[in-house]
Amino acid sequence: MNAELEYSVMQYHAAELRQAAAEQRRVREARKDRPSERRHRSVFARFLAS
């Protein structure tokens, strides 16, 4: 493969990886901010089921 093309593909792939990592960080931060939301939902679901 042409070296310039290979370099461009590598840069594009690195940008995709950075974007995916940033998205994962946002998801982890959002989960950390609301850790008890799932627990409340399951309590509410148990209440509805009874």
N, C-alpha and C positions, 0 to 999 in steps of 0.2 A: 504494500500500500504506500502511496505517496506520503512522505513525511509530514507535509503541511496538512493534508487531509486527516492523517492519523492524529496530529496534534489538535485539530479542530474537534474531532470526535471525542478525544480525551477531555478537552475543555468542556464540551457539552455534557458529557457524562458526569464530570465533577460538579457542574452547576446543578444537575438533577439530584445528585447525592446531597449537596448542601441544602437544596430546597426540601428534600424529604426529611433530613435531619432537623431542620427548623420546624417543620410541621409536627414531627414527633415530639419536639420540645414543647410546642404549644399544647399538644394533647396532654402530655404529662403534667404541665403546669395547671391546666384546666382540671384535671383529675385531682391534683393536690389541693386545689382551692375548694373542691366540693367532695370531700371524702365520705361524708355521712349521707349523701343524697340517696345512694343505693339502699342503704340500711333503712331509711325512712320509707322508701318505696315498698320494700318488702314487708315492713310492719303494716303499712297501709293496705297492701295486697292481702295480707293475712286477715286484717280487719274486715275487708270486703268479702273474703272467702268464708268467714264464719257466719 
